[in-house]
Amino acid sequence: MHEEVRAYYNEHVNDEDHRLDEHPFEIPVLMYYAAKYLSPGDNIFDVACGTGRIAQQLMRKGYFVGLNDLSDENIRLVKERLGTNRNLLFTERNDALESEGWKKKQWDAILILGPMYHIISESEKVKMLKMAYDNLKAGGHVFASFMTRTGAMIYGLKNNPKGILYPDGATLQWETGTDNRFVEGTEYFTHAHFVHPQEVDALITKAGLTPLHLAGVEGIFGERFELYHRLDDDLKKAWMDFVIKHTEDPHLLEHSKHLLSISQKPDD
């Protein structure tokens, strides 16, 4: 499984920055919640950091960040982007579950913003969350991202509408959270698992963490990013403020493509 994921991100290394530009809500929503719970000087472990765009924003706010990713090409780009930044603790190319970052202990926060899509089984998801629990300071926070089944269905409908005809396509994806020929049948993603919002807090709790927030990252925009990009700057700001203000509205969670869970390790 991890070799498939590594190959995908090595091949599509330039796509992630483009995706974050096209999907404009992920970084602002994360930074909104980070500001609630973190302070400049805090140490953050960014597991499966991608190209380092999010870490770059965190460093600009004064956080110190250690970065891990499975992809050789992602880590190459991270080093080009952040290699001289004094707030960079380390970069490491390794599987998320085997990272040296888990040996550091005592993180103020751990970001798990990609692995939960690619870890298929519930037990492995809980394993990673428990690793985060074990490596946080008491009172530390986990920021974990999930992708919704609704978002995956709309994405598949846009990119692979014939997937409704496949027995291992759209219906299987909706009923089980994973498939072989609907979302993964496009050229744009690997084998993955998608959740309903009500599943997330149960996973967090099984790891011993206390759920604090479940945010629908895109809110009312969902998969319809083109609606945002056609706006002028003043309207973009107004709608961004609206999305952030209403991230936890239960009526909008299913609309979102991504969910951001913020949880806490209980104080000793």
C-alpha positions in Angstrom: 0.0 0.0 0.0 2.6 2.5 1.0 4.6 1.9 -2.2 1.5 2.8 -4.2 1.2 6.0 -2.2 4.9 6.9 -2.5 4.8 6.3 -6.3 1.7 8.5 -6.7 3.2 11.4 -4.8 6.6 11.1 -6.5 4.9 11.3 -9.8 2.5 14.1 -8.8 4.9 16.2 -6.7 4.0 19.4 -8.5 0.2 18.8 -8.2 0.0 19.4 -4.4 0.9 23.1 -4.5 -1.6 23.5 -7.4 -4.2 21.6 -5.4 -3.8 23.9 -2.4 -4.2 26.9 -4.6 -7.3 25.5 -6.2 -8.7 24.3 -2.8 -8.3 27.6 -0.9 -9.8 26.8 2.5 -7.5 24.1 3.9 -4.7 26.3 5.2 -6.8 29.2 6.5 -9.1 26.8 8.4 -6.1 25.0 9.9 -4.4 28.3 10.9 -7.6 29.5 12.5 -7.7 26.5 14.9 -4.0 26.5 15.4 -4.1 30.1 16.7 -6.7 29.0 19.2 -4.5 26.4 20.9 -0.9 26.9 19.9 1.7 29.6 20.8 4.8 30.8 19.0 7.7 28.6 20.0 5.6 25.5 20.2 7.0 22.3 18.6 4.8 20.7 16.0 5.3 17.3 14.2 3.8 17.4 10.7 3.3 13.8 9.7 3.1 13.2 5.9 3.8 16.9 5.3 3.4 16.9 1.5 5.4 19.7 -0.1 5.7 21.7 3.1 3.2 24.5 2.2 1.4 24.1 5.5 4.6 23.9 7.5 5.8 27.1 5.9 2.7 29.0 7.1 3.2 27.6 10.6 6.9 28.6 10.7 5.9 32.1 9.6 3.8 32.3 12.8 6.7 31.3 15.0 6.1 27.6 15.4 9.0 25.1 15.2 8.1 22.1 12.9 9.5 18.7 12.2 8.5 17.2 8.9 8.0 13.6 7.6 6.8 12.3 4.3 6.8 9.0 2.4 7.6 10.7 -0.9 11.2 11.3 -1.9 10.1 14.0 -4.3 8.0 15.8 -1.6 10.9 15.8 0.8 13.2 17.1 -2.0 10.8 20.0 -2.5 10.5 20.6 1.3 14.2 20.9 1.6 14.3 23.4 -1.3 11.5 25.4 0.2 12.4 25.3 3.9 15.9 24.0 4.2 17.4 27.3 5.6 14.4 28.2 7.8 15.6 28.4 11.4 12.2 27.0 12.6 12.7 23.7 10.8 13.5 21.0 13.3 14.1 18.1 10.8 13.0 16.6 7.5 12.7 12.9 7.0 11.7 10.5 4.2 9.9 7.6 5.8 6.5 5.8 6.2 4.3 7.8 8.5 4.0 4.9 11.0 7.7 4.4 11.1 8.9 8.0 11.4 11.8 9.0 13.7 9.5 11.8 14.8 7.6 9.4 17.0 10.8 9.0 19.1 11.0 12.7 19.9 8.1 12.6 22.4 6.6 15.7 24.0 5.2 17.5 21.0 2.9 20.4 21.6 0.9 19.4 18.5 0.9 16.7 15.9 -0.6 17.2 12.4 -2.0 14.1 10.6 -3.4 15.8 7.5 -2.9 13.1 4.9 -2.5 9.6 6.3 -6.1 9.1 7.3 -7.1 9.1 3.7 -4.6 6.4 2.8 -5.0 4.2 5.9 -7.9 1.9 5.0 -8.6 0.0 8.2 -10.1 1.5 11.4 -7.5 -0.3 13.5 -4.6 1.3 11.7 -6.2 4.7 11.9 -6.6 4.3 15.7 -3.0 3.0 15.9 -1.7 6.2 14.3 -3.9 8.4 16.6 -2.6 6.4 19.6 1.0 7.1 18.5 0.1 10.7 18.4 -1.4 10.5 21.9 1.8 8.8 23.2 4.0 11.5 21.7 2.1 14.6 22.9 2.7 16.6 26.0 -0.1 16.5 28.4 -2.7 19.0 27.1 -1.2 18.8 23.6 -3.3 18.7 20.4 -3.8 16.6 17.4 -5.0 18.1 14.1 -6.3 15.3 11.9 -7.8 15.5 8.4 -10.4 13.2 6.9 -12.2 13.1 3.5 -15.9 12.7 3.4 -17.9 10.2 1.4 -20.1 12.9 0.1 -17.1 14.9 -1.2 -15.7 11.7 -2.8 -19.1 11.0 -4.5 -19.3 14.5 -6.0 -15.7 14.3 -7.1 -16.3 10.9 -8.7 -19.4 12.1 -10.4 -17.5 15.0 -11.9 -14.5 13.0 -13.0 -15.8 9.4 -13.5 -19.6 9.4 -13.9 -19.6 6.0 -15.5 -18.5 4.7 -12.1 -22.1 4.3 -11.2 -22.2 1.3 -13.6 -19.3 -0.6 -11.9 -20.1 -3.1 -9.1 -16.9 -2.0 -7.4 -17.6 1.7 -8.1 -19.9 4.4 -6.8 -22.2 2.2 -4.8 -19.4 0.4 -3.1 -17.7 3.7 -2.3 -20.8 5.1 -0.7 -21.6 2.0 1.3 -18.1 1.1 2.5 -16.0 4.3 2.1 -13.6 2.7 -0.4 -13.7 1.4 -3.9 -11.6 0.3 -6.8 -13.1 2.0 -9.9 -14.9 5.3 -8.9 -12.7 7.8 -7.2 -9.6 5.6 -7.4 -10.6 4.8 -11.0 -9.5 8.4 -12.0 -5.9 9.2 -12.5 -6.0 11.7 -9.6 -5.8 9.6 -6.4 -4.7 6.4 -4.9 -6.7 3.7 -3.1 -8.2 5.6 -0.2 -10.9 5.6 2.6 -13.6 8.2 3.1 -15.8 8.8 6.1 -19.1 10.1 7.3 -18.7 13.0 9.8 -20.3 11.0 12.6 -17.5 8.4 12.4 -14.6 10.8 13.3 -15.1 11.5 17.0 -15.4 7.7 17.7 -12.0 7.1 16.2 -10.5 10.0 18.2 -12.0 8.7 21.4 -10.7 5.2 20.9 -7.2 6.6 20.9 -7.7 8.2 24.3 -7.9 11.7 22.9 -10.7 14.2 23.7 -12.5 15.6 20.7 -12.7 19.4 20.7 -13.9 20.4 17.3 -14.9 18.8 14.0 -14.7 21.4 11.2 -16.1 21.1 7.7 -13.2 22.7 5.8 -14.9 23.8 2.6 -18.3 24.4 4.2 -21.0 25.3 1.7 -18.5 25.3 -1.2 -17.8 21.6 -0.9 -16.3 20.4 -4.2 -17.4 23.6 -6.0 -14.1 25.6 -5.8 -14.8 27.4 -9.1 -17.6 29.3 -7.3 -15.0 30.8 -5.0 -12.3 31.6 -7.7 -14.7 33.6 -9.8 -15.3 36.1 -7.0 -13.5 39.4 -6.6 -11.1 39.9 -3.7 -13.7 41.5 -1.4 -16.2 38.8 -1.9 -13.5 36.1 -1.5 -12.7 37.5 1.9 -16.4 37.7 2.9 -17.0 34.1 1.9 -13.8 32.9 3.5 -14.9 34.5 6.8 -18.3 32.9 6.4 -16.8 29.4 5.9 -14.5 29.8 8.9 -17.3 31.1 11.1 -19.6 28.2 10.2 -17.0 25.3 10.0 -18.7 23.4 12.8 -22.3 23.8 11.6 -23.6 20.2 11.5 -25.7 21.1 8.5 -22.6 21.9 6.5 -20.3 19.0 7.6 -21.6 16.7 4.9 -21.1 19.4 2.2 -17.4 19.6 2.9 -14.8 17.6 1.0 -12.4 17.6 4.0 -13.0 17.4 7.8 -10.5 18.8 10.3 -10.6 17.2 13.7 -9.0 19.0 16.6 -8.5 16.9 19.7 -6.5 17.0 22.9 -4.5 14.7 25.1 -5.9 15.1 28.7 -3.8 16.9 31.2 -2.1 14.6 33.7 
